[in-house]
């Protein structure tokens, strides 16, 4: 029985063999089939297929399986999903890869700048010219730095400069493994969880991940791998059987970049029989018969500067896209720093009360409301004594401050700051010289406003930093003039995680969209992070996607079209 190798790399990512050389070596080794699964790219596949055709014409059969290996993130861990038999020329997949490529280039330019600032000059253009064959990885940085004489070994590059905890490293914006499975399924690929033993998870935690991925559409798992012990293989085979997943296997061959790993045999003892591929082929055929595949998603969108145009309206087109979003079975949450009463008013005014699956989130994540069932799902408040202290400190520093009940805005008096705020926010107003007097419980949020001198707010924030930290309070700017005060345990990012937990939908993909500083935690907590073209630079830095249009020109809706 012949062997196959379903996990290999070429110079299109971080291997050292060209695709043609890889196929030559596979033929030399007598392999029945080989999958080219470069990291986040399919640039080497055509060359590999052409080389295989050359051998087949000579009567030397070798199957090349078009593949890819996606790098994803799950609970702080780097998780890899391999896709086999991918339709790499489909328009859907080309759009996805193009977005990944743009994100990679942006990150590489940032890393080059960081290295240069650190005293290790690395020009992105020179790096790209030196390694023009494929995707730039950290291995290419290390080789470039060795050639320049900055370091003596590739190991030194990672230890001193570009390792995960090193000063010049910039993490890539990664998608969730569930989103990777969805992309692969929609591109006709057979998704496989790569080398699960390498993630260092306990058996129970690994099973939890596999269970969720199975619900999301996972079809296989690598039970045969270069570094596995017999007990490792037994564990993964038992998990595969439990969750009815196909066995897959491969060497993860990188050429001389992994000197102890050889094609087809790994560290010398690995053998992946061709029967493994036979079963994958059969299951893949069945998968393709009914592959109308779509994961449930939940959109968390900010209001001002994101969903809403500057005149606080949305277009018919945006309304239609969101209607199609919810009609497709996805969820939709309006997530704002505004009070919940104001968010609920936007929900009604824009006609979202006719939609299914809509939630409102106010007070920067402190209040989650189920619109269909008219039910409060979550509420987090400041301590009333802390609000009194904050109010008195603001008064001492001549800074406007107001707070809220669930239904009302409480202001000290109708100042220019209050008038500026209530031009947009139409929540019923209570005037009280002491804004804490009408409160029966701690509020979800306070807001400080300074229209003329932001430095005054910055100083106030700095002066109270130790107190706020001690009391578990966060103070953040939500615009040029506004500083939000909320419980540290609250926040838009917390709301994302909380609502996803409450929905209890295995494999659900969270989509965050925002434009301002107070949206950062929401985007960081989301599987897909969308920054508005008109957003601040900090929001773009944490995003996987930046819209092609701004909030006045349906930027968000156009970004959502492709993931409905």
N, C-alpha and C positions, 0 to 999 in steps of 0.2 A: 504494500500500500504506500502510495506517495504522500509526501508532506505538503502542507500549504503554510503560508505566513500571511496573516491578515492584519498586520500592524507594522508598517515600515515608513521610512522617511527619506527624502531626497534633498538635493540642494535647493529645491523650491521652498523649503522651510529651513530646518537646522541639521539636515544630513550632509554628508560629504560626497555622496555619489550622485551623478546626474541621473535623471529618470532612466535614460538608456543604459547607463552603466549598472543600475540596479536590476534591470531586466536581464542584462547579460549575466550578472552574477546569479540570479535566480535560476536561469537555464543551466549554468555551470553546476549549481548545487542540486539540480534535478527536481526542483519544486514543481508541483502540479499547478499552483496558482499563487498569486501574490496580490495583496491590496496595498495600493499607494495611499497613505493616510497622512499627508503633510499637515502641519499645524495651521489651521484657519485659512488654508489656501488650496486651490485645485490647479495651480499653474503648471504642475508637472505632469498632469494626467494625459494630455494629448500625446506628448512625447513618449510616455511609457506605453500607451496603446499602439502607437505607430511601430515602436520597437518590437512589441509582441507580435504584430502582424508580420513583420519581417521574418521572425522565427517560424511562425505558423506556415508561411509560404514555403519554408524549407522542410516542413514536416516535423518541426519540433514544437509540440503544443505547449503553450504557457498562457494561462488566463490572467489577465490584469483586471483587477476589480477597482473601478473608480471610487475613491474614498476621501475622507477628510477626518481630522481630529480637532474637535472644538475644545478650547479651554473655557471652563465655566467656573462659577463660584457658588458654593453652598455652605452656609453656616461658617464662613471664614476659611473654608478649605478650597483648594484648587482641584476641581473635578473635571476629568476629561471624558468626552463622549465621542466615540468613533462612529462614522456613518459609512456603511458599505453599499455599493451599487447606487451611488448618488447620481441623479440627473443633473450633472454639473453645468449643463448648457441651458437649463430652463431659465426663463426670464425672472421668475420668482427668486431662484437661488442666486442669479447674477446680481440682483439688487441687494440681497443680504450681504454677499461677499464684498460688494463695493463699499457698503457702509462700514464693514469691519476694516477694510483697507484704509479708509480715510481716518478712522479712529487710531489705527496702528501708526500711520504716518505722523499724526499729531503727537502721539505719545513719544515716538522716536525723536522728533525734533525737540521736545521738552527735555528728554534725557540727554541729548547732545548738549543742549544749553546748560543743563545742570552740571554735567561733567566739565564743560569749559569753565564755568564759574568756579568750579572746585579746583581748578588748576590743571586739568587734564584736557587739553583742547581736542575736541572731537567734532568735526564738521559733518552735518547730516548729508550734505551733497557729496562730500568725499567718501563717506561711509557707503552711501547708496551706489556710487560709481564703482567702488571696490568690490561690492557684493551685489552685482546687478542681476544675478540669476533668479532670485526669489525673495521671499519674505525676510526682513531683517529681524533677527532675534538677538538675545543677549550673548549667545555664543559668538555671533558676528562682532559684537562690540569687543568682546574679550580678545578675539583674534586680531582685530584692528589695533587695539591698544598694545598688544605684543609686538606687532609689526612696527609700531611707532616708537617702541622702546620704553613705554610708560610703565610696563610691568614685565615680569620674567616668566609668568605662567598664567594660563587661563584661570586656574584656581585663585590666584592672587586678585584677578579682576573682580571675581565674585565676592571674595572676602573683604576687599577694601573699598570697592566702588559700586558694583551693580547687583549684589546679592539682595535677597528679599528685605533684609534689614540694614542695608548699606546706604550711605548718604546720598548717592546719586540715582538710586532706584526710584522709578515711578511706576506704580502698579497699573496694569492694563485695565480698562473698563470692561468687565466680563459680564456675559449674560448668565442667567441661571441655567442649570442643567435641564430643567423642564422646557425652557424656551429653546434650547439647543435641540432637544428631542423633537419638538414641534417643527422647527425649521427643517430638520432632516426628513421627517415624515412627509412634510409638504413638498419636499424635493425628491420624493420617491426613494429615499435611502432607508436602510435597515439600521436603526440606532443601537449601539452597543456601549455599555458602561466599561470603560477601559481600566485595566489594572487596579481593581478596587482595593486590593491588599495594600497598595502603596499609600493610601490615604490615612493610614494609621488609626482607623476607627475601631471602636469595640464592635463585636459581632452584632449586638442589638442595634447600635446606631447605624451600622452599615445596612442592616435589614430594613430599618426605617427609610433610609434613602432609596434602597432598591424598591421597596413597596410603593413609595411616592412616584418614582420614575416609571414603574410598571403602569400605574394609573395614568401617567402622562403619555404613555405610548412606547416605552422602552421594549425592545424585542430580544436583546441578547446581552451577555456579560462575558468578559474575558476570564475564563477559568484556567487557561493555559498561558503562561507568561514566563519570560526569561528568568526572573528572579524568584519565582514561586518555589516553596518547599512542597513536598507531598501533602503536608497537612493544610497548607494554604489552598492548594488545588481542591482538596476534599471539601473544605469549607465553602468555596465559591460554587462548586458543583452542587452542594446541598441547597444553597440559596437559589441557584438557577432552577433546580427541580421544584422547590417550594413555590416559586413565582412563575413557573412555566416559561422560562427564558431559554433561548438557544445558547449553547456553549459557543464561545469564540476563543481565538487564541492567536498570539503573534509575538515576535521577538522584540518589537519596538526598536528595530535596527536603525542606527544613525551613522553607520560607517565609522570613521576614526574618531568621531565625537563621543562614541561610547565603545571604547576599545575592547571591552570584555564581552560585548554582545555581538554574536554573529548571525547572519541571515539564516532563518529556518531552524536553527538549533539554540538560539539564545546564548546561554553560558555553557552550552555543550550537551545538556540533557533534555532540552525541550523538543517535543514532537507534536505537531498539530496534524492529525490525520485528515485526509481529504473528505472523510465522512462528515466531519464538522462543517465543512463548506456545503456539502450536499444538503444537509438539514437546513442551513441558513438560506440556501437558494429556494428550497421548497416553501419555507415560511415566508420568504420575501414575495414569492409569486402570490400567495394567499393574501398577504398584506396589501398588495397593489390592486387586487380585485375590488376591495372596499376601503379606499384610502382617502375618503372625504374627512380629513383629519383637522381638528381645530381644538386647541386647549381653551378652557375658560380663562378669561382675563378680568382683572378689575382695574379700572382707570381711576387714579387719584389725581385730580387736576386742581391747581390753584385757580382763583377767579381773576383778579385784576392783573392785567399784563400777560395773561396766559389764555384762559378760555374767553374772557371778555375783551371786546375792542375798547379803545380808550373812551368811547361814549357809553360804556357799560352795557352794550348790546352784543348779540351774536348774529351772524348771517344765517340765511335760510340753509345755505350749504352746510355750515357747522351743525345746525340743528338736525339736518338730515343724516349726517354722518353719525352723530350720537344716537339717533333713533335706530339706525341700522346696527350700531354697536350693541345696544341693549336687546334688540330683536334677535340678534345672533346668540343671545344667551349670556353675554358678558355683563359684568357689574360696572357701576359708574358712581364715583363719590366726588362730590364737590368739597374740596378741602381748602379751607381758608383761615387766615388769621382773624377774620371778622367774627363777631358774636354769632351764635347759632341762629338767633332770630333773623339776622340779616341774611345769613346763608340760605335759610329756609324761604325767605322772601325772593331771593334770586331764583331758587328752585321753582317756585310757582310762577314768577313773572316771565321766565323763559320757556314756560310750557313743559317743563320736565315732569310735572305731576301726572302726565299721561304716559310716561315711560315706565318700563319694568326695571326692577333691580337697581334702584337709585338710593344712595345714602347721602347724608350731609354731615360734614365734619367742620366744627367751628372752633374758635379759640386756639388756633394753631395745634389742633389735635386733641384738645382737652375734652371734647364733647362729640360723641358719635351717635347719629340718629338714623333709625330705620324709617324711611319715608313711607313705604307701603304699609307697614304695620303700626306706624305712629308710636314708635317705641324708642326710648333712650337705651342705647346699648352699652355706653361707657361714659363716665364723667370723672374728671380729675380737677381738684380745686386747690387754690392757695390757702394757707392758714390765715384766718381772719386777723390775728394779731400781727402777722407779717405785713398784711395789706395796710393796717393802721400805721405801722412803722414806715413803710414805703411812702404813704401819703404825706406823713409829717416831714419826711426828708425832702420830698419833692416841693412841698410848700416852703421849707426853709431856703431852698435853692431857686425859688421862683420859677419852677418848671410845671407846666400844665400836666395833670394826670387825671384819668377817668377809669372807671371800672364798669362791671356789668352784673345784672342778674340774668336768668335765662331769657327774660322777655324785655328787659329795659337796659338802656345806657344811663349810667349815673355820672353826671358831670358836676363840678363845683359851682360853675356859673357859665353863662353863654359868652365865652371869650372868643377871640378870633380863631384860636386853635379848635375850639368846639364847633364853631361855624364851618371851618374848613373841613372837619371830619364829617359833620352831618349833612354836607352837600351831597355826599355819596351814600353814606350809611343812614338809612331811614328808620332805624330802630327807635321806638318811643323813648323819649328823654325824661329822666327825673333829675331835677336840680336840687343839690344838697350841698351846703357849705362843707360838711363833712361827708365825703363820698362813702364812707364805711357805715354810716348810720342806717341807710335803708337795707343793708345786707343782713339776711337771716342766716347765711352760711358763707364760707369763703367763696370768692368768685373763681372762675376758671382763668381769668386773665386781667391784668391792668395794662393800660397803654399810656406812655408818656409822649408828648408831642412838643417839638421845638421847631418852629417855622423859620426862624431867623439865624439860629446859631447852633449847628449840629455839634460843634465842639463842646458846647455846654452839656449836651446829652452824653457825649463820650466821656467827659470828665466825671459826670454823675455815675455812669456805669462803672468806671474805674474805681471811684471812691467806695462804691458799695460791693465791689467784687468779692471781698473776703466774706462779708455778711451773706451775700447771696449764695456763695458756695456752701457755707456752713448751714444755711437754711434750706438747701436743696431747691434753689430758685435759678432759673435761666433768664438772662436779659439779652435780647438780640434785636438788631435793626431789621425791620420789614420794609422800610423805604428810607428815602433821604431824611424824612422828618419824624418817623415813628419808631419808637422803641417798645417792643413787646416784653412783658414780664409774665412768665408762666412757670408752673412747677417743672423742675428738671426732669422728673419722671414722665412728663408729658411731651408734647412735640409732634409734628406731623409724621416723622419717621416712626414713632411709637404707634401712632394711629394706623399706619399702614400695616404693621405687624399685627396689631390687635384685631383689626377688622378681618384680615386674612385668617387669623385663628378662629374667629367667631363664625366665619362662613364655612370653615371645615371642608373645603373643596380640595382634595388631593391634587397636587400638581398645578394649582391655579397660578397664573402668571400676573404679577403686579406691575402696573405701568404708571410711573409718576411723571407729571409734567409741571414745570414751574419756571419762574423767571427771576426770583429774588432770593436774598440770603436766607430768609426763613423757610424756603422750600428745599434747602440743601439736604436736611435730614430725611425728607420725604423721598427725594431722588436716590439718596444713598441706600435707603431701605427697599427700593423697588427693583424688580428684576430687569425692567426696561426703563431707562432714565432719559426723559426728553426735556432738553433745555430749549427755551424759546430763543429765536434769533435776536430778539430785543432784550434778552436777559442779561444780567450782570455776568462778568467774566467768571466769577467764582462758581456760578451754577453750571456754566458750560464745562468747567474743569471736572465736575463729578458726573457728567452725563455721557451716555453711550451714543446719543443722537442729538444734534442741534437742528431745529426746524429750518427749512429753506425759506420760510416766510415768517413775518412777524405776527403779533396778535391782531393787528388791524386787517390782515390779509389771510385769515384762515390757516395760520401756521400750524396750529395743533391738529385741526381736522385733517389737513393734508398728510400729516405724519401718521395719523391713526388709520388712514385708508388702507395702508399696506399690512396692518396687523389685525384687522378685524377678523 
